[in-house]
Structure formats: structure tokens, C-alpha cells
Amino acid sequence: MSQPFDRVFVGDVVAEGTILRHGFVAARGERIAAIGQGAPPPAGEVLDHTGRLLLPGLVDGHMHTSSVLGWAGIEGATRSAAAGGVTTCCDMPYDVPLPVTDAGKLAEKRGWVERTAHVDVALYATITKTGGVDAIPELAGGGVSAFKLSTYEYDPVRFPRIDPPTMRAAFRAIGRTGLPVAIHNEDQEIVERLTAEARAAGHTAPIWHCRTRPPVAETLADLAIFEVGREAGAHVHIAHSSLARGFDIAAAFRRAGGRDGFDATGEACIQYLCMSEEDIVRLGGRGKCNPPFRAAAEIPRMWEALLAERVAYVSTDHAPWPVEAKRDPDIFACPAGLVGLQSFAPLMFTLLDERGLSPVLMARFCAERSARLHGLFPKKGALRVGSDCDILVLERGDFAFEEARIVDRPELRWSPYHGRRMRARVAATVLRGALIWDGARVLATPGTGRFVPRQTR
């Protein structure tokens, strides 16, 4: 007889595009060794989640753990990820005080991940405003999952705008590595001009954040980056499209084709699937993110794009700022970014369920497809034999999302979804076969998480 498994997890298993009712996932060590239905096989430990959904641990392809606190922010953000069923975080490079632009910075950040993370972490890299293209090969060789550049400047050092000639050279170099390059897609000149005009006229109410960053600021940037990518032979990825038109533009460029290596994709952050301009009026600074929320009519168009599979994946763009910084009545004085990791799984399930859609789509768009783009699949992003045993356990019901339950630092315990009724909660999270969240407590400790290098190109 074969040896018993180390652990068996029982429940309704979301795997390979279907739901196995009364199923099980069996682990040996850190990996999945068997998946099936019916009576669970012998194991050292059986964790019975009968009636609950077992999904692949989510792979959040877009977050900023270190924009405020520096790398010390990795600990709290990944603790929140564990409580939210996110087992792999793909972290952006725009860190305080300096971004990840060379092999030395990458090694330093990797060390912080290995010492402080509660879940596994993949890393983006970027380039300096000038002179940074030469570092691209060594960063790719260091295992980053993707690169990130911006058409809009938040800070000339930490988060610079990359001008078109430099972007062209960077795209060529990145294209040769086989990695994707994600772009923050807003046109600087349009945003700066409209913001200056609004402030001069005294228009500082929350809605003016949306009015000074109109849709054309986003789509103009989309067109520019894909045109450069087409000529350079790079996989160019919109880091966050708040508009269905962004996915249409990407699809048009895919059809047109380009130099070998060219691809055009984009992701939808979850807030753009459920939040509108009315929400920033209600939330004030707590609803400020870039790109901003759009008109309510955009939400069904975004869902149409997702269901047509024009969306690469769904992410959070988690960017936690202290709540005090979000309370300024001048919307332009508030930093941009939302807290979203711990609400990701229950909110995505709720949005699907409200529309009569299957949780299979959650596994596809919040785990598998993000893992694929970041070169982590099938190690991450799937419940299948040989994959890491990363499991999100969802309990269906009627729950209110309470920001006080967020397990990050106290000043970061706020949410734009506070009080929202959710149709599920995260009952457990499993990382590489080990229980790291039991529905009430994070059981992982700093250093439980690991750096996950890109597996494929």
C-alpha cells in the first residue's frame, strides 16, 4: 500500500475548471499529491471543510507593500494576505526610500521577504528615470516576475515617469528577457493641466479627482505604450484598466501583431468591477485611487470584458496608506491607494454570486491567470497534482466586512468596503500544506513566506 498522505483537506474542490462536490485535496509535504471525490484517503491529519469551497490560494498580481513604510510594510501586508486567502503576493517595486532598480536592491528586498513575509512573494523590478536600462538583464536573472514602468510621475526617484525614448529602449531590453512589462497608464500632461485648473478654481471636493483624470488620460497612455511595445517586441501589460475600452485597445493590438515577442494585455483591479464615481463622493479620500473610479455605467462594461476573457486577471492594487492621511478635505492632498488584500476573496466571490456566476471564475481570474502571466504557474495558481498546496477555504453565508478585523498595523485598518455585506468569508488559508489562517487567527509567523522566482519565460 502507498504511504498515507500528510494532510487531507475535505470540501467542494474548485479545480480544473469545475467543482468537485464532496471532494478532497491530499498533500505530501508542501505539494498536492492527489485530488478526488468521495471518502478521503488515509492521512496524518484530516481538515474537514465539508460544505465549504476549496479554491487555489489567490495570486494577487498587483500590490504595493512598501510605498509608505518601506520594506517593513511587507510583514503586515502579508499577514493581511494570509487572513484574506492570498497565498502569493506579486509586489510592486516602488518602495520607500528607493525603488528596486538593480540586483543589489532586489537582493535586499528578497532578504526582507524571507525574514518577514507570512505568505509567498514574487517581485517586480523597475528602472531609474535615466540610465537604468542596462540593469534589466541582471534583474531578470534575479528572478523577478515582471517589470513595471509608468507614464505618470509621482516622484522623480521613487516612482518616475519614463519618457518615450527611454521606454522604447527599456521595452527592447525587457522583450529580450521574455518577461512582461506592466505600465501605470495615465497621461501626465492631461492630468497635470486639469488638476492645476481645478485647484485654481477651488475645486477640491472628492469628485474632482475623477474629473481631473478623465478616461482619455488613460486610453491615450494605453495607445502609446502598446505602439511602442509593438515596435520593440515586448509583452506590454496595462497595470490597471478602469475602462473596458482599455481591454478593447489591447485586443486590437493583439490582432494587429508586431515584432516577435509582442503581446498586449491588461488587468482589472477589483474596485473597477464594483465602485463608481458616486463612491468617491461617499468615501472621500478613502476612495481615492489611480486611475479613479468611473461612471456607474462602466461597471457592466467591465464585467462584459471579463466574461469575454479580454481581461488578463483581477488584482487588488493594494496600497495601504495610514487612514489619517486619507481624511484631508482637499482630495488632491490625499494619497492615492486603497486597502484591499483582506477583502479580495470575499468581495470577488460576492460580486460573482450576485451575478449568478460560478466561483470557477474566481479561481481562473484571481489565481490561475495571474500566476500564468507572472510565470508562476503551475507551481502557484491551481489545485492540481504537483502544485504547491495553497488553498483558500471559503464559507458561504451572510457576513459584514469589518475593517476592525484587518490584521495589518492599526493605522492601516481601514477599508473602502467597510460594512459591505459579503456572501462568503475566508474560513481558512493553507500555504504549502500548512494552515496559516484558521478563520480567526494568523498562524503563520514572519519568515513563513518565501520569495518565489519566476518559473517560466
Secondary structure, 3 states (H helix, E strand, C coil): CCCCEEEEEEEEEEECCEEEEEEEEEEECCEEEEEEECCCCCEEEEEEEEEEEEEECEEEEEECCCCCCHHHHHHHHHHHHHHCCEEEEEECCCCCCCCCCCHHHHHHHHHHHHHHCCCEEEEEECCCCCCCHHHHHHHHHCCCCEEEEECCCCECCCECCCCHHHHHHHHHHHHHHCCEEEEECCCHHHHHHHHHHHHHCCCCCCHHHHHCCCHHHHHHHHHHHHHHHHHHCCEEEECCCCCHHHHHHHHHHHHHCCCCCCEEEECEEHHHHCCEHHHHHHHHHHHCCCCCCECCCHHHHHHHHHHCCCCCCEECCECCCCHHHHCCCCHHHCCCCECCCCCHHHHHHHHHHHCCCCCHHHHHHHHHHHHHHCCCCCCCCCCCCCCECCEEEEEEEEEECCHHHCCCCHHHCCCCCCCCEEEEEEEEEEECCEEEECCCCECCCCCCCCECCCCCC
